Amino acid sequence: MTEQPAEFPDASLVRHVFDLAQQVAIALGEVENPITKSKEPNLPAARYLIDVVAMLEEKTRGNRDEEEETYITQVLPALKMGYVKKSS
């Protein structure tokens, strides 16, 4: 039996930031960790991932299309707010 290669979505900034945002939700304990099957906050990991999204926002500024601009400028403040709520 030969395994078929996995199908992957097209690479895009929106998809990458979405994936990072999902990892932040897991690190904040808002979403179940698919490996451990539990909600375990890891605030240092969440902070790091938010910093990665902020770095991507900064480094791609002025070079994003409308969809990318809208998504990243909405998701980054939401991630930061989620972190502040969990860390207070």
Phi and psi restraints in degrees (value plus and minus 20) as a CYANA .aco file:
   2 THR   PHI    -118.7   -78.7
   2 THR   PSI     108.8   148.8
   3 GLU   PHI     -98.0   -58.0
   3 GLU   PSI     119.8   159.8
   4 GLN   PHI    -103.0   -63.0
   4 GLN   PSI     121.2   161.2
   5 PRO   PHI     -82.6   -42.6
   5 PRO   PSI     126.6   166.6
   6 ALA   PHI     -86.5   -46.5
   6 ALA   PSI     125.2   165.2
   7 GLU   PHI    -106.0   -66.0
   7 GLU   PSI     112.4   152.4
   8 PHE   PHI    -138.5   -98.5
   8 PHE   PSI     126.2   166.2
   9 PRO   PHI     -88.9   -48.9
   9 PRO   PSI     142.5   182.5
  10 ASP   PHI     -80.8   -40.8
  10 ASP   PSI     122.6   162.6
  11 ALA   PHI     -90.2   -50.2
  11 ALA   PSI     112.2   152.2
  12 SER   PHI    -176.5  -136.5
  12 SER   PSI     137.9   177.9
  13 LEU   PHI     -83.2   -43.2
  13 LEU   PSI     -63.1   -23.1
  14 VAL   PHI     -79.7   -39.7
  14 VAL   PSI     -66.5   -26.5
  15 ARG   PHI     -83.4   -43.4
  15 ARG   PSI     -61.3   -21.3
  16 HIS   PHI     -84.7   -44.7
  16 HIS   PSI     -66.0   -26.0
  17 VAL   PHI     -86.0   -46.0
  17 VAL   PSI     -58.0   -18.0
  18 PHE   PHI     -78.8   -38.8
  18 PHE   PSI     -67.0   -27.0
  19 ASP   PHI     -80.9   -40.9
  19 ASP   PSI     -61.8   -21.8
  20 LEU   PHI     -84.6   -44.6
  20 LEU   PSI     -60.6   -20.6
  21 ALA   PHI     -82.7   -42.7
  21 ALA   PSI     -57.1   -17.1
  22 GLN   PHI     -84.5   -44.5
  22 GLN   PSI     -59.6   -19.6
  23 GLN   PHI     -85.6   -45.6
  23 GLN   PSI     -56.2   -16.2
  24 VAL   PHI     -83.3   -43.3
  24 VAL   PSI     -65.2   -25.2
  25 ALA   PHI     -79.1   -39.1
  25 ALA   PSI     -59.6   -19.6
  26 ILE   PHI     -85.7   -45.7
  26 ILE   PSI     -65.3   -25.3
  27 ALA   PHI     -86.2   -46.2
  27 ALA   PSI     -47.8    -7.8
  28 LEU   PHI    -102.1   -62.1
  28 LEU   PSI     -27.0    13.0
  29 GLY   PHI      59.0    99.0
  29 GLY   PSI      -3.4    36.6
  30 GLU   PHI    -105.4   -65.4
  30 GLU   PSI     -44.9    -4.9
  31 VAL   PHI    -146.7  -106.7
  31 VAL   PSI     123.4   163.4
  32 GLU   PHI     -83.1   -43.1
  32 GLU   PSI     114.1   154.1
  33 ASN   PHI     -89.5   -49.5
  33 ASN   PSI     101.9   141.9
  34 PRO   PHI     -86.6   -46.6
  34 PRO   PSI     -38.1     1.9
  35 ILE   PHI    -107.3   -67.3
  35 ILE   PSI     -68.5   -28.5
  36 THR   PHI    -109.6   -69.6
  36 THR   PSI     -33.7     6.3
  37 LYS   PHI      41.3    81.3
  37 LYS   PSI       9.9    49.9
  38 SER   PHI    -159.8  -119.8
  38 SER   PSI     145.5   185.5
  39 LYS   PHI    -121.4   -81.4
  39 LYS   PSI      84.4   124.4
  40 GLU   PHI    -145.3  -105.3
  40 GLU   PSI      86.6   126.6
  41 PRO   PHI     -82.5   -42.5
  41 PRO   PSI     119.7   159.7
  42 ASN   PHI    -158.6  -118.6
  42 ASN   PSI      64.0   104.0
  43 LEU   PHI     -81.9   -41.9
  43 LEU   PSI     -58.3   -18.3
  44 PRO   PHI     -81.1   -41.1
  44 PRO   PSI     -59.0   -19.0
  45 ALA   PHI     -86.1   -46.1
  45 ALA   PSI     -61.3   -21.3
  46 ALA   PHI     -81.5   -41.5
  46 ALA   PSI     -65.0   -25.0
  47 ARG   PHI     -80.5   -40.5
  47 ARG   PSI     -64.5   -24.5
  48 TYR   PHI     -79.9   -39.9
  48 TYR   PSI     -67.4   -27.4
  49 LEU   PHI     -84.5   -44.5
  49 LEU   PSI     -58.2   -18.2
  50 ILE   PHI     -84.6   -44.6
  50 ILE   PSI     -59.4   -19.4
  51 ASP   PHI     -82.5   -42.5
  51 ASP   PSI     -56.0   -16.0
  52 VAL   PHI     -83.9   -43.9
  52 VAL   PSI     -64.7   -24.7
  53 VAL   PHI     -82.7   -42.7
  53 VAL   PSI     -61.7   -21.7
  54 ALA   PHI     -82.6   -42.6
  54 ALA   PSI     -59.2   -19.2
  55 MET   PHI     -83.9   -43.9
  55 MET   PSI     -63.9   -23.9
  56 LEU   PHI     -82.8   -42.8
  56 LEU   PSI     -59.0   -19.0
  57 GLU   PHI     -81.4   -41.4
  57 GLU   PSI     -65.3   -25.3
  58 GLU   PHI     -86.7   -46.7
  58 GLU   PSI     -66.8   -26.8
  59 LYS   PHI     -91.8   -51.8
  59 LYS   PSI     -42.9    -2.9
  60 THR   PHI    -121.7   -81.7
  60 THR   PSI     -20.9    19.1
  61 ARG   PHI     -75.9   -35.9
  61 ARG   PSI     112.4   152.4
  62 GLY   PHI      63.9   103.9
  62 GLY   PSI     -20.9    19.1
  63 ASN   PHI    -151.3  -111.3
  63 ASN   PSI       3.5    43.5
  64 ARG   PHI    -129.0   -89.0
  64 ARG   PSI     127.6   167.6
  65 ASP   PHI     -99.6   -59.6
  65 ASP   PSI     157.7   197.7
  66 GLU   PHI     -81.2   -41.2
  66 GLU   PSI     -63.0   -23.0
  67 GLU   PHI     -83.4   -43.4
  67 GLU   PSI     -65.1   -25.1
  68 GLU   PHI     -83.2   -43.2
  68 GLU   PSI     -63.7   -23.7
  69 GLU   PHI     -79.8   -39.8
  69 GLU   PSI     -69.9   -29.9
  70 THR   PHI     -80.2   -40.2
  70 THR   PSI     -67.6   -27.6
  71 TYR   PHI     -84.7   -44.7
  71 TYR   PSI     -72.2   -32.2
  72 ILE   PHI     -87.8   -47.8
  72 ILE   PSI     -54.4   -14.4
  73 THR   PHI     -96.8   -56.8
  73 THR   PSI     -34.2     5.8
  74 GLN   PHI    -113.6   -73.6
  74 GLN   PSI     -60.8   -20.8
  75 VAL   PHI     -94.4   -54.4
  75 VAL   PSI     -57.0   -17.0
  76 LEU   PHI     -81.5   -41.5
  76 LEU   PSI     -69.1   -29.1
  77 PRO   PHI     -82.5   -42.5
  77 PRO   PSI     -54.8   -14.8
  78 ALA   PHI     -85.2   -45.2
  78 ALA   PSI     -60.8   -20.8
  79 LEU   PHI     -84.1   -44.1
  79 LEU   PSI     -63.6   -23.6
  80 LYS   PHI     -82.4   -42.4
  80 LYS   PSI     -61.8   -21.8
  81 MET   PHI     -85.1   -45.1
  81 MET   PSI     -61.1   -21.1
  82 GLY   PHI     -80.0   -40.0
  82 GLY   PSI     -60.5   -20.5
  83 TYR   PHI     -85.4   -45.4
  83 TYR   PSI     -65.6   -25.6
  84 VAL   PHI     -80.3   -40.3
  84 VAL   PSI     -63.6   -23.6
  85 LYS   PHI     -82.2   -42.2
  85 LYS   PSI     -61.4   -21.4
  86 LYS   PHI     -94.1   -54.1
  86 LYS   PSI     -49.8    -9.8
  87 SER   PHI    -111.7   -71.7
  87 SER   PSI     -25.8    14.2
